[in-house]
């Protein structure tokens, strides 16, 4: 898997992450499309004329026509990047309380509602230990539950 060794500002990044979200099966179109490849379910979206500052590899792993499992490989590490990119493709993550609509916080003293958790699972994290130089890989054994149709 490719890594992005150094950014333009000289900061080096030697980690890779893979996430497994569940969301709606994205349609054969994108919100603001520059290109769509139905064979690979790849979509390149552009929301403004500025140079993109976040990049995510997106691969559809399975699809029942209503929901789909995806493999997301972020090449940058922006806050909410995965959630925003999936929303831009028309496939917001299931259980997301921020996108597309911000849900209210529970009242003080009231317990949060965990009945619909965000369906985003960190499956794999790999990086080189900065002290020892050892390559480390961590993989989760957890699985997301396929939602009932």
Backbone as JSON, one array per atom type, in Angstrom:
{
  "sequence": "XXXXXXXXXXXXXXXXXXXXXXXXXXXXXXXXXXXXXXXXXXXXXXXXXXXXXXXXXXXXXXXXXXXXXXXXXXXXXXXXXXXXXXXXXXXXXXXXXXXXXXXXXXXXXXXXXXXXXXXXXXXXXXXXXXXXXXXXXXXXXXXXXXXXX",
  "N": [[0.85, -1.16, 0.0], [0.61, 2.23, -0.86], [2.4, 4.91, 0.69], [2.46, 8.3, 1.83], [5.24, 9.92, 1.84], [6.4, 12.55, 2.5], [5.08, 15.8, 3.03], [4.33, 18.94, 1.37], [5.11, 20.87, 3.21], [7.2, 19.73, 4.45], [6.7, 17.94, 6.51], [6.82, 14.63, 7.54], [5.06, 11.65, 6.84], [4.4, 8.47, 7.71], [2.45, 6.53, 7.91], [-0.29, 4.29, 7.39], [-3.77, 3.87, 6.94], [-6.76, 1.99, 7.11], [-10.2, 1.96, 6.69], [-13.46, 0.68, 7.42], [-16.5, 1.42, 6.46], [-20.12, 1.45, 6.65], [-22.72, 2.26, 4.54], [-25.33, 3.87, 2.58], [-25.93, 2.34, -0.59], [-24.08, 3.77, -3.04], [-25.25, 5.92, -5.6], [-25.16, 5.67, -9.23], [-23.85, 8.03, -9.8], [-22.31, 11.12, -8.87], [-22.26, 13.72, -6.37], [-21.02, 16.17, -7.24], [-19.61, 15.77, -10.03], [-16.57, 14.76, -11.54], [-15.77, 12.55, -12.78], [-16.81, 9.16, -13.33], [-16.5, 5.74, -12.75], [-18.04, 2.91, -13.38], [-17.18, 0.21, -13.26], [-15.2, 0.02, -11.29], [-16.37, 1.34, -9.27], [-15.5, 3.9, -8.73], [-15.2, 7.27, -7.99], [-14.59, 10.6, -8.75], [-14.73, 13.54, -7.19], [-15.4, 17.01, -7.27], [-15.76, 19.85, -5.43], [-15.26, 22.54, -5.38], [-13.33, 25.19, -6.93], [-10.82, 25.34, -5.86], [-7.58, 23.92, -5.04], [-7.59, 20.48, -4.19], [-7.5, 19.49, -0.75], [-7.65, 17.18, 0.62], [-7.55, 13.67, 0.39], [-8.93, 10.56, -0.45], [-8.93, 7.1, -0.88], [-11.46, 5.1, -2.22], [-13.28, 2.17, -2.14], [-15.78, 0.01, -3.16], [-16.88, -2.76, -1.42], [-18.95, -4.63, -1.02], [-22.42, -4.92, -1.91], [-25.83, -4.59, -1.52], [-27.75, -3.39, -2.97], [-29.22, -1.62, -1.5], [-27.7, -0.98, 0.79], [-24.15, -0.67, 1.33], [-20.83, -1.96, 1.81], [-17.72, -0.4, 2.27], [-14.24, 0.13, 1.5], [-12.14, 2.41, 2.84], [-9.38, 4.4, 2.27], [-7.56, 6.71, 3.61], [-5.48, 9.23, 2.31], [-4.65, 11.54, 3.28], [-4.99, 13.35, 6.36], [-7.38, 14.75, 7.38], [-9.75, 16.32, 9.57], [-12.84, 14.75, 9.93], [-12.75, 13.86, 7.35], [-13.33, 11.33, 6.0], [-16.05, 11.02, 6.46], [-17.11, 13.32, 5.24], [-16.28, 12.99, 2.57], [-17.67, 10.65, 1.82], [-20.29, 11.55, 2.12], [-20.31, 13.52, 0.11], [-20.3, 11.88, -2.09], [-22.83, 10.96, -2.1], [-23.4, 8.95, -0.35], [-23.79, 8.88, 2.63], [-22.43, 7.98, 5.84], [-23.86, 5.39, 7.78], [-25.6, 6.04, 10.78], [-24.35, 8.43, 11.34], [-24.1, 11.29, 13.21], [-23.55, 13.85, 12.57], [-23.18, 14.49, 9.8], [-25.48, 14.03, 7.17], [-27.0, 15.9, 8.56], [-26.73, 17.8, 11.43], [-27.19, 16.44, 14.53], [-28.95, 17.14, 17.58], [-27.26, 17.62, 20.73], [-27.52, 15.54, 23.68], [-29.62, 16.54, 26.42], [-28.34, 18.19, 29.36], [-27.27, 15.87, 31.79], [-28.74, 13.86, 30.65], [-28.47, 10.67, 29.16], [-26.48, 9.8, 26.31], [-27.78, 8.63, 23.12], [-27.05, 5.54, 22.09], [-28.04, 3.73, 20.32], [-27.91, 3.76, 17.57], [-25.08, 3.58, 16.4], [-22.25, 5.24, 14.85], [-21.36, 3.89, 11.79], [-18.53, 3.15, 11.21], [-15.48, 1.73, 11.02], [-12.27, 1.3, 12.19], [-10.17, -0.64, 10.53], [-7.5, -1.32, 9.93], [-4.26, -0.32, 10.84], [-1.15, 0.9, 10.08], [2.24, 1.63, 10.61], [5.54, 3.08, 10.91], [7.47, 2.74, 13.72], [8.61, 5.58, 15.32], [10.76, 5.65, 17.08], [12.03, 3.08, 17.28], [12.11, 2.27, 14.65], [10.81, 0.09, 13.74], [8.47, -1.64, 11.72], [5.07, -1.53, 12.24], [1.9, -3.13, 12.48], [-1.52, -3.07, 12.96], [-4.53, -4.79, 13.23], [-8.03, -4.85, 13.31], [-10.33, -7.19, 14.65], [-12.97, -6.89, 14.69], [-16.25, -6.59, 13.21], [-18.52, -4.86, 11.1], [-22.04, -4.73, 11.48], [-24.33, -5.85, 9.15], [-26.91, -3.79, 8.04], [-30.45, -4.16, 8.68], [-32.76, -4.52, 6.06]],
  "CA": [[0.0, 0.0, 0.0], [1.47, 3.4, -0.91], [2.35, 5.91, 1.75], [2.83, 9.63, 1.39], [6.36, 10.11, 2.75], [6.57, 13.91, 3.01], [4.19, 16.79, 2.44], [5.0, 20.14, 0.87], [5.68, 21.63, 4.31], [8.33, 18.98, 5.0], [6.3, 16.97, 7.54], [6.8, 13.28, 7.0], [3.98, 10.79, 7.33], [4.71, 7.11, 7.31], [1.43, 5.62, 8.41], [-1.41, 4.02, 6.51], [-4.97, 3.49, 7.68], [-7.88, 1.51, 6.31], [-11.45, 2.02, 7.44], [-14.59, -0.03, 6.83], [-17.79, 1.99, 6.83], [-21.34, 0.98, 6.0], [-23.59, 3.37, 4.17], [-26.21, 3.52, 1.48], [-25.28, 2.03, -1.85], [-24.08, 5.06, -3.71], [-25.85, 5.85, -6.93], [-24.23, 5.75, -10.36], [-23.57, 9.45, -10.02], [-21.72, 11.78, -7.71], [-22.83, 15.04, -6.14], [-20.39, 17.1, -8.18], [-18.79, 14.74, -10.63], [-15.58, 14.98, -12.58], [-15.65, 11.28, -13.48], [-17.4, 8.0, -12.66], [-16.13, 4.49, -13.37], [-18.91, 1.91, -12.75], [-16.51, -1.06, -13.04], [-14.46, 0.05, -10.03], [-17.14, 2.18, -8.34], [-14.63, 5.01, -8.36], [-15.77, 8.57, -8.31], [-13.74, 11.73, -8.41], [-15.63, 14.67, -7.0], [-14.82, 18.32, -7.06], [-16.79, 20.72, -4.88], [-14.93, 23.94, -5.61], [-12.22, 25.36, -7.86], [-9.55, 25.31, -5.13], [-6.83, 22.67, -5.07], [-8.05, 19.59, -3.12], [-6.6, 19.38, 0.39], [-7.88, 15.89, 1.26], [-7.65, 12.61, -0.62], [-9.33, 9.28, 0.11], [-9.23, 5.99, -1.79], [-12.76, 4.52, -1.86], [-13.55, 0.94, -2.87], [-16.98, -0.69, -2.72], [-16.57, -4.18, -1.19], [-20.17, -5.4, -1.22], [-23.55, -4.04, -2.16], [-27.08, -5.34, -1.65], [-28.69, -2.54, -3.69], [-29.69, -0.61, -0.55], [-26.54, -0.61, 1.58], [-22.89, -1.19, 0.82], [-19.62, -1.86, 2.63], [-16.65, 0.24, 1.52], [-12.9, 0.24, 2.08], [-11.67, 3.79, 2.7], [-7.96, 4.53, 2.57], [-7.24, 8.14, 3.56], [-4.1, 9.59, 1.98], [-4.41, 12.72, 4.1], [-5.62, 13.13, 7.66], [-8.2, 15.89, 7.76], [-10.87, 16.04, 10.47], [-14.11, 14.38, 9.31], [-12.49, 13.63, 5.93], [-14.03, 10.17, 5.46], [-17.49, 11.3, 6.53], [-17.43, 14.35, 4.24], [-16.11, 12.43, 1.23], [-18.78, 9.73, 1.55], [-21.48, 12.39, 1.94], [-20.2, 14.16, -1.2], [-20.62, 10.87, -3.1], [-24.23, 10.57, -1.97], [-23.46, 7.74, 0.48], [-23.39, 9.21, 3.99], [-22.24, 6.82, 6.71], [-24.99, 5.09, 8.65], [-25.41, 6.41, 12.18], [-23.58, 9.68, 11.48], [-24.92, 12.31, 13.87], [-23.08, 15.18, 12.15], [-23.44, 14.68, 8.37], [-25.7, 15.32, 6.55], [-27.72, 16.84, 9.44], [-26.22, 17.8, 12.79], [-28.19, 16.05, 15.52], [-28.73, 17.85, 18.85], [-26.63, 16.94, 21.86], [-28.49, 15.26, 24.73], [-29.74, 17.55, 27.47], [-27.45, 17.92, 30.5], [-27.74, 14.81, 32.66], [-29.38, 12.81, 29.86], [-27.5, 9.78, 28.52], [-26.52, 9.8, 24.84], [-28.44, 7.5, 22.49], [-26.07, 4.73, 21.38], [-28.76, 2.68, 19.61], [-27.51, 3.82, 16.16], [-23.71, 4.1, 16.38], [-21.61, 5.52, 13.57], [-20.89, 2.66, 11.16], [-17.19, 3.39, 10.68], [-14.61, 0.86, 11.8], [-10.85, 1.32, 11.83], [-9.8, -2.04, 10.34], [-6.06, -1.56, 9.86], [-3.36, 0.82, 11.04], [0.24, 0.49, 9.89], [3.19, 2.74, 10.66], [6.89, 2.78, 11.37], [7.72, 3.32, 15.04], [9.64, 6.62, 15.14], [11.9, 5.42, 17.97], [12.74, 1.84, 16.97], [12.17, 2.03, 13.21], [10.1, -1.15, 13.46], [7.17, -1.55, 11.04], [3.99, -2.06, 13.08], [0.6, -3.26, 11.83], [-2.59, -3.46, 13.88], [-5.77, -5.07, 12.52], [-9.17, -5.14, 14.17], [-11.1, -8.39, 14.33], [-14.38, -6.5, 14.73], [-16.95, -6.48, 11.94], [-19.75, -4.07, 11.14], [-23.25, -5.53, 11.29], [-25.09, -5.45, 7.96], [-28.21, -3.3, 8.51], [-31.66, -4.81, 8.18], [-33.35, -3.77, 4.94]],
  "C": [[0.9, 1.23, 0.0], [1.33, 4.27, 0.33], [2.78, 7.23, 1.16], [3.97, 10.07, 2.29], [6.49, 11.52, 3.3], [5.63, 14.86, 2.3], [5.0, 18.0, 2.0], [5.65, 20.94, 1.98], [6.81, 20.88, 5.0], [7.97, 17.98, 6.08], [6.2, 15.6, 6.91], [5.7, 12.46, 7.64], [4.25, 9.39, 6.82], [3.7, 6.12, 7.89], [0.37, 5.42, 7.34], [-2.57, 3.53, 7.37], [-5.99, 2.97, 6.69], [-9.1, 1.46, 7.21], [-12.5, 1.23, 6.69], [-15.88, 0.62, 7.3], [-18.93, 1.22, 6.17], [-22.2, 2.2, 5.74], [-24.51, 2.94, 3.06], [-25.38, 3.17, 0.25], [-25.27, 3.31, -2.67], [-24.56, 4.92, -5.12], [-24.78, 5.95, -8.01], [-24.03, 7.21, -10.77], [-22.93, 9.99, -8.76], [-22.36, 13.14, -7.57], [-22.3, 16.08, -7.1], [-19.29, 16.29, -8.86], [-17.79, 15.26, -11.63], [-15.4, 13.69, -13.36], [-16.22, 10.15, -12.67], [-17.0, 6.76, -13.43], [-16.96, 3.39, -12.71], [-18.23, 0.56, -12.51], [-15.78, -1.1, -11.7], [-15.2, 0.82, -8.95], [-16.29, 3.32, -7.83], [-15.26, 6.31, -8.83], [-14.8, 9.65, -7.88], [-14.64, 12.95, -8.34], [-14.86, 15.94, -6.75], [-15.94, 19.24, -6.59], [-16.5, 22.2, -5.09], [-13.72, 24.01, -6.53], [-10.86, 25.31, -7.18], [-8.88, 23.95, -5.27], [-7.32, 21.78, -3.93], [-7.02, 19.51, -2.0], [-6.79, 18.07, 1.15], [-8.1, 14.86, 0.17], [-7.95, 11.29, 0.09], [-9.53, 8.28, -1.01], [-10.5, 5.31, -1.32], [-13.01, 3.32, -2.76], [-14.81, 0.3, -2.3], [-16.67, -2.17, -2.61], [-17.76, -5.08, -1.43], [-21.34, -4.45, -1.27], [-24.79, -4.91, -2.3], [-28.15, -4.53, -2.39], [-29.26, -1.44, -2.81], [-28.51, -0.07, 0.25], [-25.29, -1.21, 0.95], [-21.81, -1.07, 1.89], [-18.53, -1.31, 1.73], [-15.33, 0.05, 2.24], [-12.46, 1.68, 1.79], [-10.21, 3.83, 3.12], [-7.62, 6.01, 2.48], [-5.76, 8.34, 3.25], [-3.69, 10.88, 2.66], [-5.17, 12.5, 5.4], [-6.41, 14.32, 8.15], [-9.35, 15.44, 8.67], [-12.14, 15.81, 9.65], [-13.97, 14.05, 7.82], [-13.32, 12.48, 5.36], [-15.53, 10.42, 5.42], [-17.91, 12.29, 5.44], [-17.31, 13.78, 2.83], [-17.26, 11.48, 0.88], [-20.09, 10.51, 1.35], [-21.47, 13.02, 0.56], [-20.53, 13.18, -2.32], [-22.07, 10.43, -3.05], [-24.41, 9.32, -1.14], [-23.01, 8.06, 1.89], [-23.32, 7.96, 4.86], [-23.47, 6.63, 7.6], [-24.65, 5.47, 10.09], [-24.65, 7.7, 12.39], [-24.49, 10.76, 12.06], [-24.51, 13.73, 13.48], [-23.43, 15.45, 10.69], [-24.5, 13.68, 7.93], [-26.4, 16.35, 7.44], [-27.17, 16.69, 10.85], [-27.35, 17.51, 13.76], [-27.91, 16.77, 16.83], [-28.04, 16.98, 19.89], [-27.7, 16.61, 22.89], [-28.5, 16.37, 25.78], [-28.78, 17.2, 28.61], [-28.07, 16.87, 31.43], [-28.42, 13.67, 31.92], [-28.31, 11.98, 29.15], [-27.61, 9.88, 27.0], [-27.21, 8.54, 24.32], [-27.4, 6.74, 21.65], [-26.74, 3.62, 20.57], [-28.41, 2.65, 18.12], [-26.1, 4.38, 16.07], [-23.21, 4.36, 14.96], [-21.01, 4.23, 13.02], [-19.58, 2.92, 10.42], [-16.22, 2.66, 11.59], [-13.18, 0.98, 11.29], [-10.39, -0.14, 11.74], [-8.31, -2.29, 10.44], [-5.3, -0.26, 10.03], [-1.94, 0.28, 10.93], [1.13, 1.72, 9.91], [4.54, 2.24, 11.11], [7.11, 3.49, 12.7], [8.85, 4.34, 14.9], [10.87, 6.43, 16.02], [12.73, 4.22, 17.51], [12.93, 1.6, 15.47], [11.45, 0.77, 12.78], [8.78, -0.87, 12.77], [6.13, -2.23, 11.91], [2.69, -2.08, 12.3], [-0.4, -3.74, 12.87], [-3.86, -3.65, 13.05], [-6.85, -5.44, 13.5], [-9.86, -6.41, 13.7], [-12.6, -8.09, 14.34], [-14.95, -6.42, 13.31], [-18.17, -5.59, 12.14], [-20.92, -5.0, 10.86], [-23.98, -4.97, 10.07], [-26.48, -5.0, 8.42], [-29.38, -4.07, 7.91], [-32.28, -3.92, 7.11], [-34.71, -3.25, 5.31]]
}
